[in-house]
Amino acid sequence: MRNIITLNMNPAIDKSTTIEHVIAERKLYCGPASYEPGGGGVNVSRAIKKLGGESLLIYPAGGMSGSMLNELLEQEKIDKLPLPIKGVTRENLIVLEESTGRQFRFGMQGPNLSNEEWEQCIKEIYKADPAPDYLVASGSLPLGVPSDFYARVARIGKERGTKVIIDAAGNALAQALQEGVYLIKPNFREFRELAGIDINEEYQIAEAAQEMVRSGQCEVIVISLGAAGALLITKDVVEHIVPPTVPIISKVGAGDSTVAGIVLSLSRGKKLREAALYGIAAGSAAVMTPGTELCRKEDTERLYAKMISSN
C-alpha cells in the first residue's frame, strides 16, 4: 500500500555548472552542466527514495523540459504521475563560483496553468485509492493557480483522513493554515512573515508557534534554524534540536531532505520526536553533498545514530 503522496505544482529542471569567477558584463564560459529534477515536492520524493522509502509524486509537466523531467525521474525510479500541460516546465540555474565557493541560484517563474490543468491535480489527489496516510504539498505555486490551492488540498486531506504536510511560504501557506493541516516546516524568516510580528528571540518564536498550534491551524511546526538545527513545536512540546556539526558544501535541498526524513519516519510508525530527529539528520546530510544532490542514506543514518545517542 502506498502511504505517501507528494505534490509539486511548479517543478523544475535544475541545471548546475561551475565557473572560476563571476564577472559582470563579460561573456563567461562555464564548466560542464549537470541536470537534475527540482522543486519542493519533487525533491521530497527523491529524498524519500534515497532514504529507502517509496512515494507517489504528482506534478504538472509540459514542453521539452517537462519531457526531460519525466526522463530524469524515470532514471531515479521515482513512482510518478505527470499531468500534461500546455506550458513549459521551468528550468533553474545554479552556478558555483570556484574561486570563492559562493553559489548563485537563479529560479525561473514557471508556466501559467489553466483552470483545467490545476483542477486536474486536485482531482488526482481526491481520487487516490487508497487515500494516502500522508500528503506532502511543497513548493511555490505557478501562475494561474489560486492562492488558496493548498487550502483546498488541506480540505481534501481532512475529508479523506490524510495528514497534510505543507512546505510553502507566504499567502498560500497562511490560507492553508486557516483550513488546518498536520505539519508545516518554515524556516525562521518564513515563520516571522507568517506570524506577522517582529520576533527575534527563541522564546518569542516558541510562544508564537504554540499559539498557532493551539488555535488549530496545525498540529506540529518544525522551524528550520540553519546550522543551529530546528525547533520542534506542538501544543505541549518546545524542543530545540541541534544536529552534529558537518561540513557545508551546498545548502540546496536541505529543507526538502528534512521533510522527507520526517514523513518517511512517521509513515514507518516512528514517534514524532524520532521522526524530527531523523528529518534533521537528513537535512544535515544534504548540506554535505555538492550542487543539488540530496541527502545520502548512509550519512543520514550515521548522523541520526549520533543524535539519538546524545539526546
Secondary structure, DSSP 8 states (H G I E B T S, - for coil): ---EEEE-SS-EEEEEEEES---TTS-------EEEEESHHHHHHHHHHHTT---EEEEEE-HHHHHHHHHHHHHTT-EEEEEE-SS--EEEEEEEETTTTEEEEE-----B--HHHHHHHHHHHHT-SS--SEEEEES---BTS-TTHHHHHHHHHHHHT-EEEEE--HHHHHHHHHH-EEEE--BHHHHHHHHTS---SHHHHHHHHHHHHHTTSEEEEEEE-GGG-EEEE-SS-EEEE-------S--TTHHHHHHHHHHHHHHTT--HHHHHHHHHHHHHHHTTSSTT----HHHHHHHHHHHHHH-
